[in-house]
C-alpha cells in the first residue's frame, strides 16, 4: 500500500508537470530549427527509415514494460544481450563475444559504471526521448572513447528538446499493465537572441506476474531535464530516478531457487556540447563536457521462500568528470581526444572491507591526418595512444591506430575500406575481487589484475542510395579476462577466474530500403579458443556463452495509410555449455502491428508480442529463458 501511495503521488505530480508543459508549449510556436531537425527523427507516428536512422532493429519499444535506452537491443545484430526476466530487468550486454563487464555505456562524453558489478551498467534512468539511438563503438573508436570497457561501448548523445508529449497505457497476459506520460516544452528567450530554453519530464511504471512463474516485476521511473540550446551549443542538466523489483528462478545460481532483486538508481548529470571555429575545409571543431553523480542500491535475496537463508545489500556511489572533442590544426591535421576522471565507493554486507573504493583516470589522444587523393578519394590515418590508471592497479599504455580509404561518387554513394589495430584495458568490479575466496555463493579472487585486450580488424562499408553493406573481420586477444565459472564439485554458485581467450569473428550487416518498407539482415560468426590455466572449470557463465552462428532480420512495412508492421527476428546456434538445459539453438520474434486512425491525429493503437514462438532457450546457462508476452496498448501524442 505504501508503494502504491508513493507511485500515485509521484504519478500525479508528473501529470501536473506534463499538463503545464503542454499548455506552455502551445505558446511556444517558434521552435528552434536545430531542435526540430533532430527531434523529427523521433516521431514514431511516421514510418521510421532504418537505413537513414542507422537503427538496426525495427521495434523501438518493449512488450513487457516501458521503454528504456536498452530496449530491444537483444535483436540488434551488433549486440548480444543476455537477459534475466527481460532486457529491462537485468541485462548483460555483450559485444563481439565479450562479456557484460567489457561493455560500457557512454552518455555524452562520460561512461557510466557500477563498481560492484557490470550486471548493473545498464541501469540508466533516462527517458529514451532524451537520447539518440545507440551507436556501437568497437576497435579504435572504443579505445579512444570507452572507459573501463575493453571490447566495446554503447554510446548515446543528448538530443535537443522537442516540444510535445505523449500519454500511453497497455495491458497484456501475465497481468501486465503499463502506464507512461512524457511531455516537453521549448520557448525562445526574449533576453537572449537565438537561445532556446527546453523543459522535459516523464514518468513510467509497469508491473506483471511475469512470463514464467516467479518472474514478476514492479518498476517505476521518473526523469526530467532543463536544456539551454544555442546556435553552436547545447547544455543539459538532468535528474533521473528508477526503482525496480523483479524475480526470476535461478537468476544468478543454478541451484533451483526463486531469487529476487530490488534495485534503486539515482542519476544526476550535467552535459555541455560546444562547436567553435572551423578548418579550411569547413569542418567544425567541437568539444563536450560531462559530469555525473550516480547512486545504485541493490537488495538481493537468494530464496524468496527463505529470505533469511542468504541476502545481500550493496550501495554504490560514483562521481565522474569527462571531456572529449576534436580540434582541427589545419586542413589536413586534427586532434581527437578524450579523458575521464572517476571516483567510486561501495557499502556492502557481503564484501570484505579491504577493497571498497577506487579512483580511475583515462586519457586518450588520437591525432588524425587526412590526405586528399584524386577522383574524390580520401585517405585518413590515425595513430595515438590511451593511458589508464587507478590508485589500486598498475597503469597501462595502449596503442591505437587505423587507416580509412574513402571513395565518394557523384550520385552520393560511397565505399570505405579500413584496417585498425587497437589495445584497451580495464579493471574488474568489486564482487569479483573484493569478496571471500574461501566460500559463499559468489567466490572472489583477490589476485585478479588489469585485463588487456588487443583487436585487429579489417572491414568495409558500401553505401548506396537504397542499400548498404557493412562487413568486418576481426581477431581479438583477451589476456587475464575475468570470467565467472562453475565447478560441479563445489558449493559456490560461481567463482571468478582469469582466462586468456582468442576470438575470431565475422560480421555482415545489409540494409535495403523500398518505397514502403525497410529491411536489415545480418550474420555473425564467432570462434574462440580459451585457456584457464590451472583453474578447475566445468562451465563458463559468460566468456564461453556466445553464438557460433547468429542471424537477424528486421523489417518495417507500411502496407497502407494508417497501418504499420514492425518485426524483429533472431536465430542463433549457441556454443555448447554443460549448465544449459534444453537446446543450444533458438529462434525469437518480436512483432508489432500499429493502427493510426485518420480521424484522431496523434492516436496509435498497438498490438505487440515478444517471443512469439514461446522459445525457452536459456540465454544465461542454467537460468530459465523468458516466456511469450502479449500486449495491447494505446498512445496519444501531441
C-alpha positions in Angstrom: 0.0 0.0 0.0 2.8 2.4 0.8 4.4 1.8 -2.6 1.1 2.4 -4.3 0.6 5.7 -2.5 4.1 6.8 -3.3 3.7 5.8 -7.0 0.3 7.5 -7.2 1.6 10.7 -5.7 4.6 10.8 -8.0 2.4 10.0 -11.0 0.1 12.8 -10.1 2.9 15.3 -9.7 4.4 14.4 -13.1 1.0 14.6 -14.7 0.8 18.2 -13.4 4.1 19.0 -14.9 3.0 17.4 -18.2 -0.2 19.5 -18.2 1.8 22.7 -17.5 4.3 21.8 -20.2 1.5 21.1 -22.7 -0.1 24.5 -22.2 3.2 26.4 -22.3 4.2 24.6 -25.4 1.2 25.9 -27.3 2.5 29.4 -26.8 6.0 28.5 -28.0 5.2 28.4 -31.7 8.6 29.4 -33.0 10.8 26.4 -32.2 14.5 26.4 -32.8 15.3 24.9 -36.2 18.1 22.8 -34.8 15.7 21.2 -32.2 13.1 20.4 -34.8 15.6 18.9 -37.2 16.9 16.4 -34.7 13.7 15.7 -33.0 11.7 14.9 -36.1 13.7 11.7 -36.2 11.9 10.7 -33.0 8.4 10.9 -34.4 7.1 7.3 -34.1 3.8 8.0 -35.8 5.6 8.1 -39.1 7.4 5.3 -40.9 10.9 5.2 -39.4 13.5 4.6 -42.1 16.0 2.1 -40.6 18.8 2.9 -43.1 18.6 6.7 -42.7 18.5 6.5 -38.9 21.2 3.9 -38.6 18.8 1.8 -36.5 19.5 -1.9 -36.6 16.1 -3.1 -35.2 12.5 -2.5 -36.3 10.9 -2.2 -32.9 12.0 0.5 -30.5 9.6 -0.3 -27.6 9.4 -3.4 -25.5 6.3 -5.5 -25.0 6.6 -6.4 -21.3 7.3 -2.9 -19.7 8.1 0.7 -20.6 10.9 1.8 -22.9 14.4 2.2 -21.7 17.7 3.1 -23.5 18.5 -0.7 -23.9 15.0 -1.8 -25.1 15.1 -4.2 -28.0 18.9 -4.4 -28.1 18.6 -8.2 -28.0 17.7 -8.0 -31.7 20.5 -5.6 -32.7 23.0 -7.5 -34.9 25.9 -5.6 -33.3 25.0 -6.7 -29.7 24.3 -9.9 -27.9 22.0 -9.2 -24.9 21.7 -12.0 -22.4 18.7 -11.2 -20.1 17.3 -12.5 -16.9 13.5 -12.0 -16.8 13.7 -9.3 -19.6 16.2 -6.9 -21.0 14.8 -4.1 -18.8 15.1 -6.3 -15.7 18.7 -7.4 -15.7 20.6 -7.2 -19.0 24.1 -8.5 -19.7 25.1 -6.6 -22.8 28.0 -8.1 -24.8 29.7 -7.0 -28.0 31.6 -9.3 -30.4 31.8 -12.2 -28.0 33.0 -10.2 -24.9 31.3 -10.4 -21.5 29.0 -8.0 -19.7 31.8 -6.1 -17.9 33.7 -5.5 -21.1 30.8 -3.4 -22.5 30.5 0.3 -21.4 27.5 2.7 -21.6 28.5 6.2 -22.6 26.2 9.2 -22.2 27.5 12.3 -23.8 31.3 12.1 -23.0 31.0 10.1 -19.8 31.0 6.3 -19.3 28.6 5.2 -16.6 30.0 2.5 -14.3 28.8 0.5 -11.3 31.8 -0.6 -9.1 30.0 -3.6 -7.7 29.3 -5.5 -10.9 28.8 -4.9 -14.6 25.3 -6.5 -14.3 24.1 -3.0 -13.3 25.8 -1.0 -16.0 22.5 -0.8 -17.9 20.6 0.7 -15.0 20.1 4.1 -16.8 17.1 6.0 -15.6 16.8 8.3 -18.7 13.7 8.6 -20.9 14.6 7.3 -24.4 13.2 10.5 -26.0 16.1 12.4 -24.5 18.8 10.3 -26.1 19.9 9.5 -29.6 19.8 6.0 -31.0 22.7 3.8 -29.7 26.0 4.0 -31.5 28.1 0.9 -31.0 31.8 1.7 -30.6 34.4 -1.0 -31.3 38.1 -1.2 -32.1 39.9 2.2 -32.3 36.7 4.2 -31.5 36.2 2.2 -28.3 39.8 2.5 -27.4 39.5 6.3 -27.8 36.2 7.0 -26.1 35.5 3.9 -23.9 36.4 3.9 -20.2 36.9 0.6 -18.4 35.3 -1.2 -21.3 37.8 -3.3 -23.2 35.7 -4.7 -26.0 33.0 -2.1 -26.9 30.8 0.8 -25.8 27.2 1.7 -26.5 27.2 5.5 -26.9 24.2 7.9 -26.6 24.1 11.6 -27.3 21.8 14.1 -25.6 19.1 15.3 -28.2 17.7 18.8 -28.4 14.3 19.0 -26.6 11.3 18.8 -28.9 8.0 20.4 -27.8 5.2 17.9 -27.5 4.5 14.8 -25.5 2.6 11.6 -25.2 0.4 9.5 -22.8 0.2 5.8 -23.1 -1.2 2.7 -21.4 -1.0 -1.0 -22.2 -2.2 -4.3 -20.8 -1.4 -7.9 -21.6 -1.2 -11.5 -20.5 0.6 -12.4 -17.2 -1.4 -9.5 -15.5 0.8 -6.9 -17.4 -0.2 -3.3 -17.0 1.9 -0.3 -18.1 1.3 3.5 -17.9 3.5 6.3 -19.2 3.4 10.1 -19.6 6.0 12.3 -21.3 5.9 16.0 -22.0 8.3 18.7 -23.2 8.2 22.4 -24.0 10.5 24.9 -25.6 10.5 28.7 -25.7 12.8 31.3 -27.1 14.4 33.6 -24.5 13.4 37.2 -25.1 16.5 38.4 -23.2 19.0 36.3 -25.3 18.5 36.2 -29.1 19.0 32.8 -30.7 18.7 30.9 -27.4 16.0 28.4 -26.6 15.0 27.1 -23.2 13.7 23.5 -23.0 12.0 21.5 -20.3 11.3 17.8 -20.4 9.8 15.3 -18.0 8.4 11.8 -17.9 7.0 9.2 -15.6 6.7 5.5 -16.4 5.6 2.4 -14.4 4.8 -1.2 -15.1 4.0 -4.4 -13.2 3.2 -8.0 -14.1 3.2 -11.6 -12.7 6.0 -12.4 -15.2 6.2 -14.5 -18.4 7.1 -17.6 -16.2 6.3 -18.4 -12.6 8.1 -16.3 -10.0 9.1 -13.9 -12.8 7.1 -10.9 -11.5 8.2 -7.3 -11.7 7.2 -3.9 -10.4 9.1 -0.9 -11.9 8.8 2.9 -11.9 10.9 5.7 -13.3 10.8 9.5 -13.2 13.2 11.7 -15.1 13.5 15.3 -16.2 15.9 17.8 -17.6 16.4 21.5 -18.3 18.2 22.5 -21.5 19.7 25.7 -23.0 20.1 25.5 -26.7 22.1 27.9 -28.9 23.3 28.1 -32.4 26.6 26.4 -31.5 26.0 24.9 -28.1 23.7 22.7 -26.0 23.6 22.5 -22.2 21.6 19.9 -20.3 21.0 19.4 -16.6 19.3 16.0 -15.9 18.0 14.0 -12.9 16.6 10.5 -13.1 15.2 8.0 -10.5 14.3 4.4 -11.1 13.0 1.7 -8.7 12.8 -1.9 -9.8 11.7 -5.1 -8.1 11.9 -8.4 -10.1 12.1 -12.1 -9.5 13.4 -15.0 -11.5 14.2 -18.6 -10.8 18.0 -19.3 -10.9 18.7 -15.7 -11.6 22.4 -16.0 -10.6 22.7 -19.5 -9.2 22.0 -22.9 -10.7 20.5 -24.4 -7.5 16.8 -24.4 -8.3 15.7 -21.4 -6.1 13.5 -18.4 -6.8 15.7 -15.3 -6.4 14.8 -11.6 -6.3 16.4 -8.3 -6.8 15.3 -4.9 -5.6 17.2 -2.0 -7.3 17.1 1.8 -6.8 19.1 4.0 -9.1 19.6 7.8 -9.0 21.5 9.8 -11.6 22.3 13.5 -11.6 24.1 14.6 -14.8 25.4 17.8 -16.5 26.3 17.9 -20.1 27.6 20.7 -22.4 28.3 20.5 -26.1 30.1 23.3 -27.9 31.1 23.9 -31.5 33.7 26.6 -32.4 35.7 27.8 -35.3 36.3 25.7 -38.5 39.2 24.4 -40.5 40.0 25.3 -44.1 37.7 22.5 -45.2 34.8 23.9 -43.2 34.9 21.1 -40.6 33.7 22.3 -37.2 35.8 22.0 -34.1 33.9 20.8 -31.1 34.1 19.5 -27.5 31.8 18.0 -24.9 32.0 18.1 -21.2 30.0 15.7 -19.0 29.8 15.2 -15.2 27.6 12.9 -13.2 26.8 11.5 -9.8 25.2 8.1 -9.7 23.9 6.0 -6.7 22.8 2.5 -7.0 21.3 0.3 -4.2 20.7 -3.4 -4.6 18.9 -5.8 -2.2 19.4 -9.4 -3.4 17.6 -12.3 -1.9 18.7 -15.8 -2.8 15.4 -17.5 -2.0 12.1 -15.7 -1.8 10.6 -18.6 0.2 13.5 -18.5 2.7 14.7 -14.8 2.6 16.9 -15.2 5.7 19.0 -18.1 4.1 21.1 -15.6 2.2 20.6 -11.9 1.3 23.0 -9.1 0.4 22.8 -5.3 0.5 25.0 -3.1 -1.7 25.1 0.6 -2.1 27.5 2.2 -4.7 28.3 5.8 -5.4 30.2 7.1 -8.5 31.4 10.6 -9.4 32.9 11.4 -12.8 34.1 14.2 -15.0 34.7 13.7 -18.7 35.7 15.7 -21.8 36.1 14.7 -25.4 36.4 16.5 -28.7 38.1 17.1 -32.0 40.3 20.1 -32.9 41.5 20.8 -36.4 45.0 22.2 -36.5 44.9 22.8 -40.3 43.1 21.4 -43.3 44.9 18.0 -43.1 45.7 17.5 -39.4 43.3 17.2 -36.4 43.5 16.0 -32.9 40.9 13.7 -31.3 40.9 13.4 -27.6 39.0 12.0 -24.6 39.6 12.0 -20.8 37.6 10.8 -17.8 38.3 11.0 -14.1 36.1 8.7 -11.9 35.9 8.0 -8.1 33.6 5.3 -6.6 32.8 3.6 -3.3 30.7 0.7 -2.1 29.0 -0.2 1.1 28.3 -3.9 1.2 27.2 -6.6 3.6 28.9 -9.4 1.8 32.2 -8.0 0.5 35.3 -7.8 2.7 36.1 -4.3 3.8 39.6 -4.1 2.4 38.5 -3.0 -1.1 35.7 -0.5 -1.0 36.8 2.5 -3.1 38.8 3.2 -6.2 39.9 6.2 -8.3 40.3 5.9 -12.1 41.8 8.1 -14.8 41.9 7.6 -18.5 43.4 9.9 -21.1 43.3 9.2 -24.9 44.9 11.2 -27.7 44.5 10.2 -31.3 46.0 12.6 -34.0 44.3 12.3 -37.4 45.9 13.1 -40.8 43.8 13.3 -44.0 45.2 13.1 -47.5 43.1 14.1 -50.5 43.5 11.7 -53.4 42.3 12.0 -57.0 38.7 11.4 -58.1 37.0 12.4 -54.8 39.0 9.9 -52.7 40.4 10.4 -49.3 42.9 8.7 -47.0 42.6 9.1 -43.3 45.3 7.9 -40.9 45.0 7.9 -37.1 47.8 7.0 -34.7 47.8 7.6 -30.9 47.6 6.0 -27.5 45.5 5.8 -24.3 46.7 5.9 -20.7 44.7 4.1 -18.0 45.5 4.3 -14.2 43.8 3.6 -10.9 45.1 4.1 -7.3 44.9 0.3 -6.8 46.1 -1.2 -10.1 49.1 -0.9 -12.3 48.8 1.7 -15.1 48.6 0.8 -18.8 49.5 2.5 -22.1 47.6 1.2 -25.1 48.3 1.8 -28.8 45.5 3.0 -31.1 45.9 3.0 -34.9 43.7 2.8 -38.0 43.6 3.8 -41.7 40.5 4.6 -43.7 40.2 4.8 -47.5 37.1 6.7 -48.5 35.8 6.8 -52.1 32.9 9.3 -52.9 30.8 9.3 -56.1 28.8 11.9 -57.8 25.5 10.1 -57.0 26.1 10.4 -53.2 27.2 6.7 -52.9 30.5 5.8 -51.3 32.8 3.0 -50.3 35.0 2.9 -47.2 37.8 0.3 -46.5 39.6 0.3 -43.3 42.3 -1.5 -41.2 42.6 -1.0 -37.5 44.7 -2.2 -34.5 43.6 -1.1 -31.0 44.5 -2.0 -27.5 42.4 -1.4 -24.4 42.4 -2.4 -20.7 40.1 -2.4 -17.7 39.9 -3.5 -14.1 37.3 -5.8 -12.5 34.3 -5.0 -10.3 34.3 -5.4 -6.5 32.3 -8.5 -6.4 35.0 -10.3 -8.4 37.9 -9.1 -6.4 36.6 -7.9 -3.0 34.6 -10.8 -1.6 35.5 -14.1 0.1 37.9 -16.5 -1.7 37.0 -19.5 0.5 33.2 -19.8 0.4 29.9 -18.2 -0.2 27.6 -18.2 -3.2 29.9 -15.9 -5.2 33.6 -16.7 -4.8 36.0 -13.8 -5.4 39.7 -13.9 -6.5 42.0 -11.3 -4.8 44.7 -11.9 -7.3 42.8 -10.6 -10.3 44.7 -7.8 -12.1 44.2 -5.5 -15.0 42.7 -7.1 -18.1 44.2 -6.3 -21.5 42.7 -6.6 -25.0 44.2 -6.3 -28.5 41.9 -6.1 -31.5 42.9 -6.4 -35.2 40.2 -5.6 -37.7 39.7 -5.4 -41.5 36.4 -4.0 -42.8 34.4 -2.2 -45.5 31.3 -0.1 -45.8 29.4 0.1 -49.1 26.7 2.9 -49.1 24.2 3.3 -51.9 21.0 5.4 -52.1 18.7 2.4 -51.3 21.0 -0.2 -49.8 24.2 -0.6 -47.7 26.6 -3.4 -46.7 28.9 -3.4 -43.7 31.5 -6.2 -43.3 34.1 -6.7 -40.6 36.6 -9.5 -39.9 38.3 -9.2 -36.6 40.7 -11.1 -34.3 40.8 -10.2 -30.6 43.2 -11.3 -27.8 41.8 -11.1 -24.3 44.5 -11.5 -21.6 43.6 -12.1 -17.9 39.9 -11.6 -18.7 37.8 -12.2 -15.5 35.2 -14.8 -16.1 32.7 -16.4 -13.7 32.9 -20.2 -13.9 31.2 -23.2 -12.3 32.5 -26.5 -10.8 30.1 -29.3 -10.1 32.1 -30.4 -7.1 32.0 -27.1 -5.2 29.2 -25.4 -3.2 29.7 -21.9 -4.7 27.3 -20.8 -7.4 30.2 -19.3 -9.3 33.8 -18.4 -9.0 35.9 -15.5 -10.5 38.7 -16.9 -12.6 41.1 -15.3 -15.1 41.2 -16.6 -18.7 43.1 -15.9 -21.9 40.9 -16.1 -24.9 41.4 -15.5 -28.6 38.3 -14.7 -30.6 37.9 -14.8 -34.4 34.8 -13.0 -35.7 32.9 -12.1 -38.8 30.1 -9.5 -39.0 27.9 -8.9 -42.1 25.1 -6.3 -41.9 23.0 -5.4 -45.0 20.2 -2.9 -45.3 17.7 -2.2 -48.1 15.1 0.5 -48.4 11.9 0.1 -50.5 9.1 2.6 -51.1 7.0 1.3 -48.2 9.5 -0.8 -46.2 13.0 -1.0 -44.7 14.9 -4.3 -44.1 18.0 -5.1 -42.1 19.6 -8.5 -42.3 22.8 -9.7 -40.6 25.0 -12.7 -40.0 27.6 -13.1 -37.2 30.1 -15.9 -36.7 32.4 -16.3 -33.6 35.1 -18.8 -32.8 37.0 -18.9 -29.5 40.0 -20.7 -28.0 40.4 -20.4 -24.3 43.0 -21.1 -21.6 42.0 -21.0 -17.9 45.5 -22.1 -16.7 45.2 -24.3 -13.6 41.6 -23.4 -12.7 39.2 -26.3 -12.4 36.4 -25.2 -14.7 33.3 -27.3 -15.8 31.3 -24.5 -17.3 31.5 -20.8 -18.1 28.6 -18.4 -17.4 29.8 -15.6 -19.7 33.1 -15.8 -21.6 32.1 -19.1 -23.3 28.4 -18.2 -23.6 28.3 -17.0 -27.2 26.7 -17.9 -30.5 28.8 -19.8 -33.1 26.3 -18.5 -35.7 23.7 -15.8 -35.4 21.2 -14.3 -38.0 18.9 -11.3 -37.5 16.2 -10.0 -39.8 14.3 -6.7 -39.1 11.6 -5.1 -41.2 9.3 -2.1 -41.0 6.4 -2.2 -43.5 3.5 0.3 -44.1 1.2 -1.6 -46.5 -1.4 1.3 -46.5 -2.0 4.6 -44.8 -2.6 4.2 -41.1 -1.2 0.7 -40.8 2.4 -0.1 -39.8 4.0 -3.5 -39.1 7.4 -4.0 -37.4 9.1 -7.3 -37.0 12.4 -8.4 -35.5 13.8 -11.9 -35.8 16.8 -13.7 -34.3 18.1 -17.2 -34.9 21.2 -18.4 -33.1 23.3 -21.5 -32.6 24.9 -21.2 -29.2 28.2 -22.8 -28.1 27.5 -25.9 -26.0 27.5 -25.4 -22.3 27.3 -28.0 -19.5 25.0 -25.8 -17.5 22.4 -25.1 -20.2 19.2 -27.1 -20.1 17.4 -27.6 -23.4 18.6 -26.8 -26.9 21.6 -24.8 -28.0 19.7 -23.1 -30.8 16.8 -20.7 -30.6 14.5 -18.6 -32.8 12.9 -15.4 -31.4 10.4 -13.0 -33.0 9.1 -9.6 -31.8 6.1 -8.4 -33.8 4.1 -5.1 -33.6 1.1 -4.0 -35.5 0.0 -0.4 -35.2 -3.1 1.5 -36.4 -3.1 5.3 -36.7 -6.7 6.4 -37.3 -7.0 9.4 -39.6 -10.0 10.7 -37.6 -7.9 11.1 -34.5 -4.5 12.6 -35.3 -1.8 11.6 -32.8 -3.5 8.4 -31.7 -1.9 4.9 -32.0 -3.5 1.6 -31.2 -0.8 -1.1 -31.0 -0.8 -4.9 -30.6 2.6 -6.4 -29.8 4.1 -9.8 -29.0 7.6 -10.8 -28.0 8.9 -14.3 -28.1 6.1 -15.2 -30.5 7.1 -18.9 -30.6 7.4 -19.2 -26.8 11.1 -20.1 -27.1 12.5 -21.5 -23.8 16.2 -21.0 -24.6 18.4 -20.2 -21.7 20.2 -17.0 -22.6 22.4 -17.4 -19.5 23.3 -21.1 -18.9 21.2 -22.6 -16.1 18.8 -19.6 -16.0 15.3 -20.2 -17.4 14.5 -18.3 -20.6 11.7 -15.8 -20.8 8.2 -16.8 -22.0 5.9 -15.2 -24.5 4.4 -11.8 -23.8 1.5 -10.1 -25.5 0.2 -6.6 -25.0 -2.5 -4.2 -26.4 -1.8 -0.5 -25.9 -2.9 3.0 -26.8 -0.7 6.1 -27.2 -1.8 9.6 -27.8 0.9 12.1 -29.0 0.7 15.8 -29.3 
